[in-house]
Amino acid sequence: MPTNALLLALAAGLISAVVFASATTGPMLLRFVLFFLTPLSLYLAGLGLGQVAVAIAAIAATLLITLLASPLTALIYAITSAVPALVTTRLALLSRPISDDVQEWYPVGRIVAVAAFFGGAFAILVLVLMGGDTASLTKIMRDVVDAFVKSQIANLPGAPTFTDDQITELAKTTLNSLPWVLGGLGMATILFNLWLAGRITLASGRLVRPWPDLASLELPASALFALMIAMVLTFLGEMPGLFAGGIAGAFLIAFALVGLALAHTLTRDSPWRNFTLAALYGALLFFTAPALALLAIAGLAETVFGYRTIRTGVPPDPPPQS
């Protein structure tokens, strides 16, 4: 490896470690943004410099966090940031020749499915670190909800009075929703950083693969089965049900992306395209949960019935099998 590439890889690891450490202090919004962007430099190293560079950056960042914080913190960083960056950048640059001058690149849909798997792992890790059992998690959620009610809702004009039983029920509802949110958040972090790093390396001329047509996004058949199994397992309750909720939440986001791709395809050549897409993205911004649910349903329907084939009249490539 050239010296300048080695130095850039080490710098990428240093930047990621510093951002990760900075995400533990300051205002909550700033923490969230920093956490979201923690692995960006690793993705830039992977897509711009190659797999050796991202491996060096990930190892350097993990070792630095071990020295500055603790082995447990470094393990959390490795699971949530380093390993997903290593795997997804590797897959993004994976290709095989199909003729003398044509390369077939690893399908974007499979990368999304892998990101969903890591999103589910992120949700499980957070739940384990928070308590590891439903009694501890329920107590934590009850304390959070109780503090929120007393500090925020109670100060509103005409605010209702919540009883202890109502606060407990609200805490249980929040806990049941938490894994789904965590799974989606973990997956969104991976895909956003991969996308942003891809756009930056594309603009710099260092991206070796052509930019994919995201409107043709298709998930592998295994993603549908993973979602179905995870949603069934959520009915088990207790920790297994919560873990399954994290996986289901991540794969629901994956199918919502297919629904978004479907919307982009169906509005092509439409005079209302800009208005329709603006309204759709506005709904995602202001009515996130219902909009994502509808997009996920559309993505599931597209996966089963293939509306894009009907719209274009051109059969897409067969969905990748796992």
Secondary structure as UniProt FT lines:
FT   HELIX           3..22
FT   TURN            23..24
FT   HELIX           28..37
FT   TURN            38..39
FT   HELIX           40..49
FT   HELIX           51..68
FT   HELIX           71..77
FT   HELIX           78..82
FT   HELIX           83..92
FT   STRAND          95..97
FT   STRAND          103..105
FT   HELIX           108..130
FT   HELIX           134..151
FT   HELIX           153..155
FT   TURN            157..158
FT   HELIX           164..204
FT   HELIX           214..216
FT   HELIX           221..233
FT   HELIX           234..236
FT   HELIX           238..266
FT   TURN            267..269
FT   TURN            271..272
FT   HELIX           273..286
FT   HELIX           288..305
FT   HELIX           307..312
//
